[in-house]
């Protein structure tokens, strides 16, 4: 019996099949911006699934987003993410997947790559870092970080890069000059930058295609 789709948003390429990519949302929840990004992945040929870790709750206000993020425990999130991985693997017929995490989702992506190393071959981080069992990680990493980020200090990004390289991971982290946190999210018009967003997208697709080619 096929696995039931977990809470989230599935985007299927026109061909009906593609390399699987799991998308993990920022602290706003699974909003229209993340759904549009998931659709964009499908248009590029990937089978993309955005997990809904808040189970329907979405906000565009920072205080409420902070409350939602602080209320999301590892005990709640990790089983949901594991279920999404299993679902994507079954649906695609692949043994491992790529994971893209935005901010809060980035921390879960890093953890996943260490807790289920055989299931994750590639990780893309959008202005988010995290901790995990680095000794187990096998994935390649691509990161997009803002030069001026009040939410993700450069020292933590540099620390993550160093820890990953210590265990032999391929790591490419880009810093976008003049950008701030959320710079690829068009619903944050005060910080969104179309040129930086397009460059990050091109780099992401090239990275994913290399990792699955």
Protein Blocks (a to p, Z undefined) as FASTA:
>chain_A
ZZdddeddddddfkopacdddddddfkbpcfklmmmmmmmmmnopacddddfkgopacfb
fklmmmmmmmmcfklmmmmmmmmmmmmmmmnopabdcdddehjlmmmmmmmmmmmmmlpc
bdcdehiacdddfklpcbdcdddddfblckbcfklmmmmmmmmmmnopacdddddehiae
hklbmklmklgcfklmmmmmmmmmmmmmmmmZZ
